């Protein structure tokens, strides 16, 4: 009696409108393992380990406080160190998420060329791993609030959807850049430069009140603006939420996420050939 061998041929979907949602559900457990892999690799053979997640925004806050808070005299409605750190907590996560996800496909070439799985899990896992750093850095945020006698309120519950929103924004930008980085390797050099410009275009070291009213629209179309501004409101509960800027951030993030998902799916079928 002869046994018949079953051959499974995996072919890329030629449709531009296919996202492979069935495969995402089938391989959903792989996202957890890729995330855990990135967490372990990030702190493997490091001297300070997870302390880097705290030191990066903390030391940056100290430098910004000296340069912009004391020397430049920028004022805020809360103590300037607390104001700056609250913006850096979100921005540091966002910046690292884009950097790590943008280089994730090239760094995982050994997996992409050998086995099949939804490639979107690679940048998504790199971003999800950054949530661990965000949680650690937020512990310092709580400590600074205690030091400056800022009491938490029920408004802090808004932090959860804001973190989800900034994560989706990082995913939309990160997976698009990761796909481009497979084909154009100079993207890895452009990412830090673009993030640096993006940081100064966002209200991290300055409040929105310093922007003239006629130019305020240019800041609002930056989705990071609405997220960081409302994150500060959730933390400090010192004024009502800015629903217009949050709605703009949500709309822009949704459009970017849809565009990036379809663009990633269109370029995905060539990854194994050129990575």
ABEGO torsion letter per residue (X at the ends): XBBBBBBBBBBBBABAABAGAAAAAAAAAAAAAAAAAAAAAAABGBAAEAAAAAAAAAAAAAAAAAAAAAAAGBBBABBAAAAAAAAAAAAAAAAAAAAAAAAAAAAAAAAAAABBBBAAAAAAAAAAAAAAAAAAAAAAAAAAAAAAGBBBBAAAAAAAAAAAAAAAAAAAAAAAAAAAAAABAAAAAAAAAAAAAAAAABBAABBAAABBAAAAAAAAABAAAAAAAAAAAAAAGABBBBAAAAAAAAAAAAAAAAAAAAAAAAAAAAAAAAX
